Amino acid sequence: MAEIAYVGGYTPDTGGSGAGIVLMELDGPTVRGATAASGPSFLAAHPRLPVLYAVGEAERGTVEVFARGADGALSPLGGRSSGGSFPCHLAVNPAGTLLAVANYGDGTVSVHGIDEAGLLTTVQAFPHREGSHAHQATFASDGVLYVTDLGADEVRRFTVGDGREAALHPDGPVRLAAGMGPRHLARAGDRWYVAGELDGTVRAYDSGWRETAVTAAGGSGAENHPSHLEVHGPFVYVANRGPDTIAVLSAPDLERIAEVPCGGAWPRHFAVVRDRMYVANQNSGGVAVLPLKDGVPQEAEAVVESGTPSCVLPPAGA
């Protein structure tokens, strides 16, 4: 059976091809169809159950829950308030018992319980702080939920205990460089890597959050607003909006290895699946498929039309 990736975006939820949550077959690649959803700008999968979660990025934010069929098709199971406005990211903890949502509009963070069927139960909301813009939520193996706060130049921290509750971390947030605008972060080994949307940097930190390296995310000097960042093996990949490139940096010293065209305009997000990178190019309206050669993306071999893509969720286990 063909592998299915899911593409979220902003195209209105008409339920037609290119709208809502797009089902993209990696063999081809080609669009199989779409599932109606309201502004599903970011997606996350349950680690054990065939369940998918999507934010609804609107003034009154929502979280929608879908069952994933054996053929990849999605069926709505329910939904609820995201606990804030304009949610732009969500994540499920490794145990599959909690869902965290970053509400960019009002800076709030909400943590929802997940039952044995994958449905949402209880909810805790951590309120807005002046100037906050929560952008990404990440559960780490140390039992802490990390949330990048683009507006406050911080990484907010919450303890998640046994996976059934969350609380403010006793040591408070991690303060980063003023004006950085942290957007997305990733951890590999004993290092954290963070993309700064406002100052165009990528920074590396040790396990104690001491900065160990910093570099420009784009090498052209053009205005740049980095978006998504991931670590794979010895490489740190970052998408550059403005230059419209994917930068390949070495881990952990952040030396530039390559910088290549993203295959479209305004790369909002990407996913690596084995020997391919799938780039959601929001403004040009497609997912570009970039083959990887020795870890470096090559010229796009295909572009899959997909409305206004902002997230690529790869197949489970990929």
C-alpha positions in Angstrom: 0.0 0.0 0.0 1.3 3.5 -0.9 2.7 5.6 1.9 0.7 8.6 2.8 1.9 12.0 4.1 -0.5 14.7 5.2 -0.2 18.3 4.3 -1.7 21.1 6.3 -2.3 24.6 5.2 -4.5 27.7 5.0 -6.7 27.0 1.9 -10.4 27.1 2.8 -12.0 23.8 3.8 -13.9 23.0 0.7 -13.0 19.3 0.9 -11.6 19.4 -2.7 -8.1 18.6 -3.8 -5.7 21.2 -2.5 -7.9 22.2 0.4 -8.1 21.3 4.1 -5.7 18.4 5.0 -4.2 17.0 1.8 -3.4 13.3 1.5 -0.2 13.0 -0.6 1.0 9.6 -1.8 4.8 9.5 -1.7 4.9 7.1 -4.6 4.7 9.4 -7.5 4.2 11.7 -5.6 0.6 12.6 -6.2 -2.5 14.0 -4.3 -5.0 11.3 -3.4 -7.6 13.7 -2.0 -8.3 15.9 0.9 -10.2 16.1 4.1 -12.2 19.2 5.0 -10.7 21.1 8.0 -10.6 24.7 9.1 -7.2 26.3 8.7 -5.2 23.2 9.6 -1.8 24.9 9.6 -0.1 22.3 11.7 -0.6 18.5 12.2 0.6 15.9 14.7 0.1 12.1 14.9 -0.6 10.0 18.0 2.5 7.8 18.7 0.5 4.6 19.0 -3.0 5.1 17.7 -4.2 5.8 14.2 -5.2 9.3 15.2 -4.2 12.7 13.8 -4.6 16.1 15.4 -4.8 19.5 13.6 -4.9 23.0 14.8 -7.5 25.4 13.4 -5.6 28.6 13.1 -8.2 31.3 13.7 -9.1 34.0 16.2 -11.1 31.4 18.1 -8.6 28.6 17.8 -9.5 24.9 17.6 -8.0 21.5 17.8 -9.6 18.8 15.5 -9.2 15.1 16.0 -9.3 12.6 13.1 -9.2 8.8 12.8 -6.7 7.5 10.2 -8.0 4.6 8.2 -5.9 1.7 6.9 -5.8 3.4 3.5 -4.8 6.7 5.0 -8.2 8.4 4.7 -9.2 10.7 7.6 -12.5 10.7 9.4 -13.4 13.4 12.0 -13.8 12.3 15.6 -14.3 15.6 17.3 -12.8 18.9 18.2 -12.6 21.6 20.9 -11.2 25.0 21.6 -7.4 25.3 21.5 -7.5 27.4 24.6 -6.3 30.6 22.7 -6.2 32.4 19.4 -4.4 31.5 16.2 -2.8 28.2 17.3 0.1 27.4 15.0 1.7 24.3 16.5 0.8 21.2 18.5 2.6 18.1 19.7 1.8 14.8 21.5 4.0 13.5 24.3 5.8 10.2 23.8 3.3 8.3 26.0 0.4 9.5 24.0 -1.4 10.9 27.0 -1.0 14.7 26.5 -1.4 17.2 23.6 0.2 20.6 23.9 -0.8 23.6 21.7 1.1 26.8 21.1 -1.4 29.7 20.5 0.5 32.3 18.6 -2.1 35.0 18.7 -2.5 35.5 22.4 0.7 33.7 23.5 -1.2 31.1 25.6 -0.2 27.5 26.0 -2.7 24.7 26.5 -2.2 21.1 27.5 -5.0 18.6 26.8 -5.4 15.1 28.2 -5.7 12.2 25.7 -7.8 9.2 26.5 -7.2 5.6 25.4 -9.1 6.2 22.2 -7.1 9.2 21.3 -9.8 11.7 22.1 -9.2 14.9 24.1 -10.3 15.0 27.8 -9.1 17.5 30.4 -7.4 20.8 29.5 -5.0 23.1 31.3 -4.3 26.6 30.1 -1.2 28.7 30.9 -2.2 32.3 30.3 -0.9 35.1 28.1 2.0 37.2 29.2 2.6 40.6 27.8 4.5 40.4 24.5 4.3 36.6 24.2 3.8 34.7 21.0 4.1 31.0 21.5 5.2 29.3 18.3 6.2 25.7 18.9 5.6 23.0 21.6 8.0 20.1 22.0 8.0 17.3 24.6 11.5 16.2 25.5 12.7 13.0 27.1 13.6 14.9 30.3 9.9 15.2 31.2 9.8 18.9 30.2 7.5 20.6 27.7 9.5 23.3 25.8 7.6 26.2 24.1 9.4 28.7 21.9 8.1 32.3 22.7 9.0 34.4 19.6 7.7 37.6 21.2 9.6 37.3 24.5 12.9 35.8 23.2 12.4 32.8 25.6 11.9 29.1 25.7 9.1 28.6 28.2 9.2 25.4 30.2 6.6 23.2 31.8 7.0 20.0 33.8 4.7 17.2 32.6 5.3 14.7 35.4 3.9 11.2 34.7 2.2 12.4 31.5 -1.1 13.3 33.2 -0.5 16.8 34.4 1.6 19.9 33.6 2.9 22.7 35.7 5.2 25.7 35.3 8.9 24.7 35.5 10.4 25.7 38.9 13.4 27.2 37.2 11.3 29.4 34.9 11.9 30.1 31.2 15.2 30.0 29.3 16.3 33.5 28.2 17.7 33.7 24.7 19.4 36.5 22.7 17.4 39.7 22.6 15.7 40.3 19.3 16.2 36.7 18.2 12.6 35.7 17.9 12.9 32.0 18.5 10.6 30.0 16.2 11.4 26.3 16.0 13.9 24.2 18.0 15.1 20.6 18.0 17.3 18.5 20.3 20.0 16.0 19.2 22.3 14.4 21.7 23.4 17.0 24.3 22.6 20.0 22.1 19.6 22.2 21.4 19.3 24.0 18.1 17.0 27.0 17.7 16.0 29.1 14.6 15.6 32.8 15.1 12.9 34.2 12.9 13.6 37.8 13.7 17.4 37.9 13.6 17.9 35.3 10.9 20.2 33.1 13.0 20.6 29.5 14.0 22.0 29.0 17.5 23.3 25.9 19.3 23.1 25.4 23.1 24.4 22.8 25.4 22.2 20.8 27.8 22.4 23.7 30.3 21.3 26.2 27.7 24.7 27.8 27.3 25.1 29.1 23.8 27.9 27.2 22.0 27.6 28.4 18.4 25.7 30.9 16.2 25.5 31.4 12.5 23.4 33.2 9.9 20.7 30.8 8.7 21.1 32.1 5.1 24.4 32.9 3.5 23.3 35.5 0.9 22.8 38.4 3.3 19.3 38.9 2.0 16.4 39.6 4.4 15.5 36.2 5.9 12.9 34.9 8.3 13.9 31.3 9.1 11.0 28.9 9.8 11.4 25.2 10.4 14.5 23.5 11.7 15.3 19.8 12.0 18.3 17.7 12.9 19.1 14.5 11.0 22.3 12.6 11.7 25.2 15.1 11.4 23.1 17.8 9.7 21.0 20.7 10.9 18.5 21.7 8.2 16.7 25.1 8.3 14.2 26.6 5.9 14.9 30.2 4.9 11.9 32.4 3.9 13.1 35.3 1.8 16.1 33.7 0.2 13.8 30.7 -0.4 16.4 28.1 0.4 17.2 25.2 2.6 20.5 25.6 4.5 22.5 22.5 5.5 24.6 23.1 8.6 26.9 20.8 10.5 26.1 19.6 14.0 27.1 20.8 16.5 29.3 23.6 15.3 26.9 25.0 12.7 29.4 25.3 9.9 27.6 25.9 6.5 27.8 22.8 4.3 25.4 23.9 1.5 22.4 26.1 0.8 20.1 25.2 -2.0 16.8 26.4 -3.6 13.7 25.2 -1.8 11.8 24.5 -5.1 9.3 27.3 -4.5 8.5 30.4 -2.5 8.4 30.9 1.3 9.3 27.5 2.7 7.2 27.2 5.8 8.0 23.6 6.8 9.6 20.4 5.6 9.9 16.7 6.4 12.7 14.3 5.6 11.5 10.8 4.6 14.5 8.5 3.9 16.2 9.9 0.8 13.8 12.8 0.1 12.9 16.1 1.6 9.4 17.4 1.2 9.2 21.2 1.4 5.9 23.0 2.1 6.3 26.2 0.0 3.4 28.4 1.3 3.4 31.2 -1.2 4.0 29.2 -4.4 1.3 26.7 -3.4 3.1 23.4 -3.6 5.2 20.7 -1.8 8.6 20.4 -3.5 10.3 17.0 -3.5 14.0 17.4 -3.1 16.2 14.2 -3.4 19.0 14.0 -0.9 22.6 13.2 -2.0 25.0 12.6 0.9 22.5 14.5 3.1 22.3 17.6 0.8 19.0 18.4 -1.0 19.2 18.5 -4.8 17.1 20.3 -7.4 13.4 19.6 -7.0 12.3 16.5 -9.0 8.6 17.2 -8.6 6.2 19.7 -7.1 2.8 18.6 -5.7 0.1 21.3 -5.8 -1.3 21.8 -2.4 -3.1 25.1 -1.8 -1.1 27.1 0.7 0.9 24.3 2.4 2.4 25.1 5.9 3.1 21.6 7.3 4.1 18.2 6.0 3.4 15.3 8.4 5.4 12.2 7.2 4.0 8.6 7.4 4.2 6.9 10.8 7.6 5.4 11.4 9.2 7.2 8.4 
